[in-house]
């Protein structure tokens, strides 16, 4: 059993899918010359929403159509965290090794740019992604059927 087939590693499987989606979207924006359009970053949210939603549904399907509310919260949060951390690692490598000009562009054109370096920029992306994943998960678990907590 590997990461793609293990029902207990749904968060890693779908987190990696989110990361791939974010990386592909980033590269498409780069080659289209649209990296400077900050508003397009909002579309990252749709990639995150889709990945977390399908992770929750897959977990539910692989566990007898049952998912406890708090287990859903953990699964969604972990999925978003894996995707965001992998994407942040990619971004770190990208601005450190592949395109230092983009890092320089951020330093010169962002409001707090003078305080940025590859470490800080990647950390901010990771932090933003992890908290976005938590918010998305909290919203999505209200739209899927979760088991009621047992009284005990």
C-alpha positions in Angstrom: 0.0 0.0 0.0 1.4 3.4 -0.9 0.4 7.0 -0.2 -2.1 7.1 -3.1 -4.0 4.0 -2.0 -3.7 4.0 1.8 -7.1 5.2 3.2 -5.3 6.5 6.3 -3.1 8.8 4.2 -5.8 10.7 2.4 -4.5 14.0 3.7 -1.1 13.4 2.1 -2.5 12.1 -1.2 -4.8 15.1 -1.6 -2.4 17.5 -0.1 0.1 16.6 -2.8 -2.6 17.0 -5.4 -3.3 20.5 -4.1 0.4 21.3 -4.2 0.7 20.1 -7.8 -2.4 22.2 -8.7 -0.9 25.3 -7.0 2.5 24.8 -8.7 0.9 24.3 -12.2 -1.2 27.4 -11.7 1.8 29.4 -10.6 3.8 28.3 -13.6 0.9 29.0 -16.0 0.7 32.5 -14.5 4.4 33.0 -14.8 4.5 31.9 -18.5 1.4 34.1 -19.2 3.2 37.0 -17.6 0.6 37.5 -14.9 2.6 36.9 -11.7 2.4 40.5 -10.9 -1.4 40.5 -10.8 -2.0 39.9 -7.1 -5.8 39.4 -7.4 -5.2 36.2 -9.4 -3.9 34.6 -6.2 -7.5 34.3 -5.1 -7.9 31.5 -7.6 -5.5 29.5 -5.4 -8.4 29.3 -3.0 -10.5 27.3 -5.5 -7.7 24.7 -5.8 -7.5 24.5 -2.0 -11.3 24.1 -1.7 -11.5 21.4 -4.3 -8.6 19.4 -2.8 -10.0 19.6 0.7 -13.5 18.8 -0.4 -12.4 15.7 -2.3 -10.1 14.6 0.5 -13.0 14.7 2.9 -15.3 12.8 0.5 -12.6 10.2 -0.1 -12.0 9.7 3.6 -15.7 9.4 4.2 -16.0 6.9 1.3 -13.1 4.7 2.4 -14.3 4.6 6.0 -17.8 3.2 5.4 -19.5 6.5 4.6 -18.8 7.7 8.1 -16.7 10.7 9.2 -16.7 12.2 12.7 -16.9 16.0 12.7 -13.5 16.4 14.5 -11.9 13.7 12.3 -13.1 15.7 9.3 -11.6 18.9 10.8 -8.3 17.2 11.3 -8.3 15.6 7.8 -9.2 18.8 6.0 -6.7 20.8 8.0 -3.9 18.3 7.4 -4.7 18.2 3.7 -4.5 21.9 3.4 -1.3 22.0 5.5 0.5 19.4 3.3 -0.5 21.2 0.1 0.5 24.6 1.4 3.8 23.5 2.9 4.8 21.6 -0.3 3.9 24.7 -2.4 5.8 27.0 0.0 8.9 24.7 -0.3 8.5 24.9 -4.1 8.2 28.7 -3.9 11.4 28.9 -1.7 13.4 26.9 -4.3 11.9 28.9 -7.1 12.8 32.4 -5.7 16.1 31.2 -4.3 17.5 29.2 -7.3 15.4 29.6 -10.4 14.1 33.2 -10.6 15.9 35.6 -8.3 14.5 38.4 -10.4 11.0 37.6 -9.1 12.2 37.9 -5.6 13.8 41.2 -6.4 10.5 42.3 -8.0 8.6 41.4 -4.8 11.2 43.4 -2.7 10.8 46.4 -4.9 7.0 46.4 -5.5 5.3 45.0 -2.4 4.4 47.3 0.5 6.5 45.4 3.0 8.9 44.2 0.3 12.0 45.6 1.9 11.6 43.1 4.7 11.2 40.1 2.4 13.7 37.4 1.6 13.1 33.8 0.3 12.6 32.5 3.8 10.1 35.1 4.9 8.2 35.0 1.6 7.9 31.2 1.7 6.9 31.3 5.4 4.2 33.8 4.7 2.8 31.6 1.8 2.9 28.6 4.1 1.2 30.4 7.0 -1.5 31.9 4.7 -2.1 28.5 3.1 -2.4 26.6 6.4 -4.9 29.1 7.9 -6.8 29.2 4.6 -7.0 25.4 4.7 -8.4 25.6 8.3 -11.0 28.1 7.3 -12.0 26.2 4.2 -12.2 23.0 6.2 -14.4 24.6 8.8 -16.8 25.8 6.2 -16.8 22.6 4.1 -17.5 20.2 7.0 -20.8 22.0 7.4 -21.8 20.8 3.9 -20.9 17.2 4.2 -22.6 14.6 6.3 -20.6 14.1 9.5 -21.5 11.7 12.3 -22.9 13.2 15.4 -20.5 13.0 18.4 -21.5 10.3 20.8 -22.5 11.1 24.3 -20.4 9.5 26.8 
